[in-house]
Amino acid sequence: MQLVVLGLNHRSAPVNVRELFSFDKTEMVEALNHVYEHENVAECVLLSTCNRTELYAVLEDVAEPKQFMLDLLKHLKGAEQWEVDGNWFFLYEGTELMRHVFNVAASLDSLVLGEGQILSQLKMAYITAYSRGLTGPVFNIIFQRAISVGKKVRTVTGIANTPVSVSYAAVNLAEDCLEKPLSEAKVLILGAGEMSELTATHLQAKGVKSIFVSNRTYHKAQALAKRFGGEAVNFNEYIEQAKEADILITSTGAPHYIIDTESAEKIAEGRKHNPIVMIDIAVPRDIDPEVAQVEGVYLFNIDALESVVEANKAQRAKEAEKAKPIIEQAVEEIEQKLQYLSVRPMMVLLRDKAERTRKRELHRAMAKLPEADEKTRKIMDNMSRMIIRKLLREPMIRFGEIAGKEEEQDYWKLFHDMFDLEKEK
């Protein structure tokens, strides 16, 4: 038995290569249906995200596992004719596979350390394979434990507690500065590009219900506002709208300041000096730094946010160190379980034969004691069970000790011959 994972991710291959081997949900289901065509594959799980594709397999011994797995992946992708550079792919076997999947589940192997999406993606990949009968005793143990390890790491460490994207940091900063719950705040977003969309996503996730979007191209403002149940504002009216906002976030890409001290003073005056939080995540900047001097305005720019993000990344890296002992302990425990699996069939054969013998002899003994009451019968039954348990205890312990070792096969042959187990199958 070989435990193997072949994969490529953001560290091993560029995006144009990763795209070639990406599977959407429909493609993944179709691909898994083809696994049954390969007799050497006992179990299989396929994980595919925007940053990684990984094919996990339990193989019946193959001579060149990397080439076999690469050919298998190409077959599942319907790309047997492709010439592929194997250097883009990594291969882990045995213990390293276990360590890798635990690191993936704990998001220690992610592009953004501590991101939460990968755990649900791994869980879905496992469930998809499990529902098609492609996982067995080995991967059921490994992937179920990986999912629990991922949850534990997020619970007992602070790996996911600090924002590591500018847009998310902006939202957290705005929340900290407000004197009211974020869910009650009115937010005006200037710009309708990717950063504005990400910011709106984080705002909505935090419970913000009132979002206004303004952009020089009005239909883009309408499209973004519609996505988040907000309202679009004409670009020449954003100053007036800002007077109603508690938070103003800018990301327009304009080559000059769109809010200077004069316009900031108009906004502050219109708010009767109720504070407004202005967050400038644009490069070049949308808001004149002098606006920070206007009473009632809290201004933060991209530099302030990026310094927060870098500090948070360092904090996540520090918290990630706390996850390593958790993972190593899980690896050790799973190794012990998997070693036991290899000798379990022998244990079952021996135990079953012993149980059949016990029942047969107990039945004969009870036939000679027709006057025995129920209490006596229970005593005899329990006594015979304990005799069998004690007789088998040492062999079972020894089986566990030699599992996975060179002498395992010698023990298999010895016990088969000694107890005539093959005839009992």
Phi, psi and omega in degrees: 000131178238131173261120187222140168231129174248132181201171170219145182217192184295341179269330187266337186213147177289165187298326181294332176280318180299323180298325182298327185250022177275142179239128170276181186300317181293316180296324181294316179298316179297319181297315182297331178296335181276350180297327183298343181284350186250108184294333183282353182260110180274323179217154184203140173222135179243122178245126179221121178230185181293338184245359183201151166227126183224130179247114180260138180211146166258116186253146164280128195330119174242150187289317182235086187300322182294315179294320178299313182293323178295317177296322179295315179298316178298321178295315180295330179274352183071037187229040182301332184278352182289140169269114187240134176281112181296345180292342177288342189255144172256156178225128175237143180232153173055236182301322180294327174298314180299314180299321181294312183294328175292321177295321178297312182298325181275003181061028175277346181254008184277158175301316174255106183304126177089002180295149191266346187290327187298327181296315179292327178293319178295318179300316180294322178298317179294314181298320179299315179291318180300317183293342178257012176072022184265358174246151180225206185299330183284303183287334174298318178293311186293311185286324176296321178290322179301318180295318179292324177295317178301317179294318182296317180300318180289335181277316188264352175241168178260030187296337182245013188273347183239138182289138180235022169235148182299317183295319180290321177298323179298316180294316179298321180295317179298319180297319181294328185275339184287151176260012179221163177299143181300329181295340180262358185278150171260132185237133174246124178250123176261118185112149183228027180273196185297316181296322178295319179296316178298318180297316178298322178299314180293322178298313180297321179297333179275359176101005179293130182252337185250098181239129175244142181232132177231138181208151180302323175266106191297322184294333175290322176297319178297317182297316181291317180298321180297322181300327186247018178065030182255197180234143176270145181233133176302142186296330180280004180241007187291333178298316179295320180293326181297334179295339180264352188268147172269331181228133175238121180240127184242137175201069189263335186078012178292148182280000182215171178295135174257347173231114176253185184297325181296312180292325178296321178295321178298318180295314181296320180294320179294336178269003182055038177065017166292131188302145172232137178262120177251125181237117184257105180253019181269150171226113000291166187294145178269337188241130177300127180306334180295343179300335179301339181276350183284129181297134179089002180243126171255114185249132174229135179247183186299326180296317179296320181291317182293327177293324176295315181298315180296319178296321180291324176298318178297321179294319178296319179298322178294318179292330180298330179298330180289340182280335187299315177298326178298316182291317181296322177296318179295319178301313181298317181292320180291322177302318180295319180295318182290326175299318180297325182301324184294331181257359182301318178303320178295318179299318181295316179301313182294316180296318181295319179294319178298320181292320178296318179296317180300312182296320180297313182289326177295319179298318179296317180296317181293331178294333179273354179236064185296339181272358183296131179278178185297323180297316179296318179298320178294322179296316180295318180296313180295321180297315180295323177297316181294323178298313179297315182299317182288325178293324183272348187302309183294316176301320180295319178298317181295322176303314180298325182289325184265359180302129178083357181261170185300323184282359182303314182296326177297320179292321177304308183297317181301312184286326175301314182288316185295318184254006178053047189287327183299327181288345182268355183296000000 
